[in-house]
Amino acid sequence: MSKLGTLGARLHHGEIGYDFIKNRKIWYGISVLVTIMAIVGLAVRGLHMGIEFQGGAVFTTPKNMSVSVATAERYAEDASGHDAIVQKLGDGSMRIQVAGIDTGASDRIKDTLAQDLEVDAEQINAELVGPSWGEQIANKAWQGLGIFMVLMVIYLAIAFEWRMAVAAFIALIHDITITVGIYALVGFEVTPGTVIGLLTILGYSLYDTVVVFDSLKEQTKDITKQTRWTYSEVANRSINSTLVRSVNTTVVALLPVAGLLFIGGGVLGAGMLNDISLSLFVGLAAGAYSSIFIATPLVADLKEREPAMKTLKKRVLAKRAHGAARDESQDAPAAADDAYDDEENAPAVVGSRNQSASRGRGRGRSSGRRR
């Protein structure tokens, strides 16, 4: 068995583990700090909305253009008076986006670009995107998010309990806020791909959370009938028993997304991949963190407030205190007896052993001549 498999088995059986629940205030503090930074970044920098949400025009040049991206971007900005986004496509053509222009401005920009790029104006394809279409996409996304959240809370409340549903809901809000805030800080363009990425990470985040909750539900059956573990301790065992599985799932999911983000978007310059890959990368990492450090500790906090769990905790601690006192009382006489034997009895025993040995050597030996 590999070292990771051995570690996972030892975590699952409770042989080793880390106390996530005990240090939950640290994780809460880290999450609050990161969330505040994300909100501040969102408020200060804002989101760089794509042309699909602002409206504007998209110009596609002929294939095998010899003009660089920087030059084409300068031509487009000079012709339109607005910021332009230029992307080099695989066939050598260019996709030029200019937001906030109408039909008349689009025709003028198209003619100016044709002159600057030294191509026929008919070879440049111009598409107008109205802001109403982007507004519809945004509204549909918010509606889908709201419906998903409601169904998720209802399902978790039925399959598990309402405390787990509340904890999962808070964890999802945590993941979305951090992802959107980092998106604003980085300055990537928000496109429909970004919306798809945000909706996708909800499923991944919820999956990791449900895995831990399922283990917690199984291990807390009839928990009030025993006096060995408190609810928080069982919750901590549930996190540790599924820790390797959660880490493996997250790493496997992050590897292809990292390839899209850093290789496809960074090295190859495929800018259209950045919008969806960044949201997926940040969201997957935040989802794995929240399922381990936020959701389950929140459930433990909520459950420990129940009268039954408070009573269980008192019984467990009282039993442990009684056991510790009994062990100390049993160890004290044994230690005193050992000290007494060492100080007083040991010399007598040695002496008696020597004496009996001397007598033993004298016994059996005749007073006369040996045969």
C-alpha positions in Angstrom: 0.0 0.0 0.0 1.3 3.5 -0.8 2.1 6.0 1.9 -0.9 8.1 1.0 -3.1 5.0 1.2 -1.7 4.1 4.5 -2.2 7.6 5.8 -5.8 7.5 4.6 -6.4 4.2 6.3 -5.0 5.5 9.6 -7.1 8.6 9.4 -10.2 6.6 8.6 -9.7 4.3 11.6 -8.9 7.2 13.9 -5.3 6.1 14.6 -4.1 9.6 13.8 -5.8 12.9 13.1 -5.8 16.7 13.3 -8.2 18.6 15.6 -10.0 20.7 13.0 -12.9 21.5 15.4 -10.8 22.7 18.3 -9.0 25.2 16.0 -12.2 26.3 14.3 -11.9 29.9 15.4 -8.6 30.2 13.5 -10.4 28.9 10.3 -13.3 31.3 10.9 -10.9 34.2 11.2 -9.0 33.3 8.0 -12.3 33.0 6.1 -13.6 36.3 7.5 -10.4 38.1 6.5 -10.3 36.7 3.0 -14.0 37.4 2.5 -13.5 41.0 3.6 -10.6 41.4 1.2 -12.8 40.0 -1.6 -15.6 42.4 -0.8 -13.3 45.4 -0.7 -11.7 44.4 -4.0 -15.1 44.0 -5.5 -16.2 47.4 -4.2 -13.0 49.2 -5.2 -12.2 47.7 -8.5 -15.5 46.3 -9.6 -16.1 43.7 -12.2 -14.8 44.1 -15.7 -18.0 43.2 -17.6 -17.7 41.7 -21.0 -19.3 42.9 -24.2 -22.1 40.4 -23.7 -23.2 42.4 -20.6 -22.4 45.9 -21.8 -23.3 45.8 -25.4 -21.0 46.8 -28.3 -19.5 45.3 -31.4 -17.3 42.4 -32.2 -15.1 42.6 -35.4 -13.5 39.5 -36.9 -10.6 40.1 -39.3 -9.6 37.9 -42.2 -7.3 34.9 -41.7 -3.5 35.0 -41.4 -3.2 38.6 -40.4 0.4 39.8 -40.1 -0.5 42.6 -37.6 0.4 42.0 -34.0 -2.2 42.0 -31.3 -0.9 45.1 -29.6 -1.0 47.0 -32.9 -4.5 45.9 -33.7 -5.6 46.9 -30.2 -4.1 50.4 -30.7 -5.9 50.7 -34.1 -9.2 49.7 -32.5 -8.9 52.1 -29.6 -7.9 55.0 -31.8 -10.8 54.3 -34.2 -13.5 53.9 -31.4 -12.3 56.0 -28.6 -13.0 53.1 -26.2 -11.0 50.3 -24.7 -10.7 47.4 -27.0 -9.9 43.7 -26.4 -8.1 41.8 -29.2 -7.6 38.1 -29.3 -5.6 36.1 -31.8 -7.6 33.1 -33.1 -6.2 29.8 -34.2 -6.6 30.4 -37.9 -4.6 33.7 -37.7 -7.6 36.0 -37.6 -8.3 38.5 -34.9 -11.4 39.0 -32.7 -11.7 42.7 -31.7 -14.2 43.7 -29.0 -15.3 47.3 -28.5 -17.9 47.9 -25.8 -20.4 50.7 -25.6 -20.9 51.6 -29.2 -24.0 51.7 -31.5 -24.7 50.8 -35.1 -23.5 54.0 -36.6 -20.2 54.0 -34.7 -19.8 50.3 -35.6 -19.8 51.1 -39.3 -17.4 53.9 -38.9 -15.0 51.8 -36.8 -15.2 49.0 -39.3 -14.1 51.3 -42.2 -11.3 52.8 -40.1 -10.0 49.4 -39.1 -10.0 48.2 -42.7 -7.8 51.1 -43.7 -5.4 50.6 -40.8 -5.2 46.9 -41.3 -4.9 47.3 -45.1 -7.8 45.0 -45.9 -11.1 45.3 -47.7 -13.9 46.4 -45.4 -16.1 43.6 -46.7 -13.6 41.1 -45.3 -14.2 42.3 -41.7 -17.2 40.7 -40.1 -19.0 43.0 -37.6 -21.5 41.7 -35.0 -23.5 44.0 -32.7 -24.4 42.8 -29.2 -27.1 44.7 -27.4 -26.9 45.2 -23.7 -30.4 43.7 -23.2 -29.1 40.3 -24.2 -26.4 40.4 -21.5 -29.0 41.6 -19.0 -31.2 38.6 -19.8 -28.2 36.3 -19.3 -27.4 37.9 -15.9 -31.0 37.6 -14.8 -31.2 34.0 -15.8 -28.0 33.3 -13.9 -29.4 34.9 -10.7 -32.6 33.0 -11.1 -30.7 29.7 -11.6 -28.5 30.4 -8.6 -31.5 31.2 -6.4 -33.4 28.1 -7.4 -30.3 26.0 -6.8 -29.8 27.4 -3.4 -33.5 26.8 -2.4 -33.4 23.2 -3.7 -30.1 22.5 -2.0 -31.3 23.7 1.4 -34.5 21.7 1.1 -32.6 18.5 0.1 -30.0 18.7 2.8 -32.6 19.5 5.4 -34.5 16.3 4.4 -31.6 14.0 3.8 -29.6 15.2 6.8 -30.9 18.0 9.0 -31.5 21.7 8.9 -28.2 22.6 10.7 -26.3 20.9 8.0 -28.3 22.7 5.4 -27.6 26.1 7.0 -23.8 25.2 7.2 -23.7 24.2 3.6 -25.5 27.3 2.5 -23.0 29.5 4.4 -20.1 27.6 2.9 -21.5 28.1 -0.7 -21.9 31.9 -0.1 -18.3 31.9 1.2 -17.1 30.2 -1.9 -19.0 32.5 -4.3 -17.9 35.7 -2.5 -14.2 34.7 -2.6 -14.3 33.7 -6.2 -16.1 36.9 -7.4 -13.8 39.0 -5.3 -10.6 37.5 -6.7 -12.1 37.9 -10.1 -12.5 41.6 -9.5 -8.9 41.9 -8.1 -7.4 40.0 -11.1 -9.4 42.1 -13.5 -10.4 39.3 -15.9 -13.4 40.0 -18.1 -16.8 38.7 -17.0 -18.4 36.7 -19.8 -21.1 34.0 -19.9 -18.3 31.5 -19.4 -17.6 33.1 -16.1 -21.3 32.6 -15.1 -21.1 29.0 -16.2 -17.9 28.5 -14.1 -19.5 30.0 -11.0 -22.5 27.8 -11.3 -20.3 24.8 -11.8 -18.2 25.3 -8.7 -21.4 25.1 -6.6 -21.7 21.4 -7.4 -18.1 20.6 -6.6 -18.2 22.5 -3.3 -21.5 20.8 -2.3 -20.1 17.4 -3.2 -17.2 17.7 -0.8 -19.5 19.0 1.9 -22.0 16.2 1.5 -19.3 13.5 1.6 -18.2 14.8 5.1 -21.9 15.2 6.2 -22.7 11.6 5.2 -19.8 10.3 7.3 -20.9 12.5 10.2 -24.5 11.3 10.0 -23.4 7.7 10.0 -21.0 8.1 13.0 -23.5 10.1 15.1 -26.2 7.4 15.1 -27.4 6.9 18.7 -24.6 9.2 19.9 -26.5 10.0 23.1 -26.4 6.3 24.1 -22.7 6.3 24.7 -20.3 8.4 26.9 -17.1 8.1 25.1 -17.2 10.9 22.5 -18.8 14.3 22.3 -20.5 15.5 19.1 -17.6 17.8 18.2 -15.1 14.9 18.6 -17.2 12.7 16.3 -17.4 15.5 13.8 -13.6 15.9 13.9 -13.3 12.1 13.3 -15.6 12.4 10.3 -13.4 15.2 8.7 -10.2 13.1 9.2 -11.8 9.9 7.9 -12.7 11.7 4.6 -9.7 14.0 4.4 -7.6 12.1 1.9 -10.6 11.5 -0.3 -11.5 15.2 -0.4 -7.9 16.2 -1.1 -7.6 13.6 -3.9 -10.8 14.7 -5.5 -9.9 18.4 -5.4 -6.4 17.8 -6.8 -7.6 15.7 -9.6 -10.2 18.3 -10.5 -7.7 21.2 -10.2 -5.1 19.7 -12.5 -7.0 20.1 -15.8 -8.4 23.5 -14.7 -4.8 24.7 -13.9 -3.8 23.5 -17.4 -6.5 25.7 -18.9 -5.6 28.7 -16.7 -1.8 28.7 -16.7 -1.0 26.9 -20.0 -4.0 27.7 -22.2 -4.6 31.2 -20.9 -1.1 32.2 -19.9 1.4 30.5 -22.2 -0.6 30.0 -25.3 -2.5 33.3 -25.0 -5.9 31.8 -25.3 -7.6 34.6 -23.4 -11.1 33.2 -23.9 -10.2 30.3 -21.6 -9.4 32.7 -18.7 -12.9 33.6 -17.9 -14.1 30.1 -17.1 -10.8 28.6 -15.9 -10.1 31.3 -13.2 -13.6 30.9 -11.7 -13.3 27.1 -11.7 -9.8 27.1 -10.2 -10.5 29.6 -7.3 -14.0 28.1 -6.7 -12.7 24.5 -6.5 -10.0 25.4 -4.0 -12.4 27.5 -1.9 -15.0 24.7 -2.0 -12.5 22.2 -0.7 -11.4 24.6 2.1 -15.0 25.4 3.1 -16.1 21.8 3.3 -13.4 20.9 5.8 -12.7 24.1 7.7 -16.1 25.9 7.6 -19.2 23.7 7.0 -18.5 20.8 9.4 -17.2 23.0 12.3 -20.4 25.1 11.9 -22.5 22.0 12.2 -20.6 21.1 15.4 -21.2 24.6 16.8 -24.9 24.4 16.1 -25.3 20.9 17.4 -23.4 21.6 20.6 -26.1 24.1 21.5 -28.8 21.4 21.8 -29.7 20.4 25.3 -29.1 16.7 24.5 -25.6 17.4 23.2 -24.8 19.6 26.2 -25.9 16.8 28.5 -23.8 14.3 26.5 -20.8 16.5 26.8 -21.2 16.9 30.5 -21.5 13.1 30.9 -18.4 12.4 28.7 -16.3 15.0 30.6 -17.5 13.7 34.0 -16.7 10.1 33.0 -13.2 11.1 31.9 -12.6 13.1 35.1 -13.8 10.2 37.2 -11.5 7.8 35.2 -8.5 10.1 35.6 -9.1 10.5 39.4 -9.4 6.7 39.7 -6.2 6.1 37.8 -4.4 8.6 40.0 -5.7 7.0 43.2 -4.6 3.6 42.0 -1.2 4.8 40.9 -0.4 6.6 44.2 -0.3 3.5 46.6 1.6 1.5 43.9 4.2 4.3 43.8 4.4 4.4 47.6 4.8 0.7 47.8 7.6 0.8 45.2 9.4 3.5 47.1 9.1 1.5 50.4 10.4 -1.6 48.8 13.3 0.3 47.3 14.3 2.0 50.5 13.6 -0.6 53.2 12.9 -4.0 51.7 15.6 -4.2 49.1 18.5 -4.6 51.5 16.7 -7.2 53.6 15.9 -9.2 50.5 19.4 -9.1 49.4 20.7 -10.1 52.8 18.2 -12.9 53.1 19.2 -14.1 49.7 22.8 -14.1 50.6 22.1 -15.8 53.9 20.0 -18.5 52.3 22.6 -18.9 49.7 25.2 -19.4 52.4 23.0 -21.9 54.2 22.4 -23.6 50.9 26.1 -23.9 50.3 26.5 -25.4 53.8 23.7 -27.9 53.4 24.3 -31.3 52.0 28.0 -31.2 52.8 29.0 -33.9 55.3 31.3 -33.0 58.2 33.5 -35.9 57.4 35.5 -36.9 54.4 34.1 -36.6 51.0 33.3 -39.7 49.0 
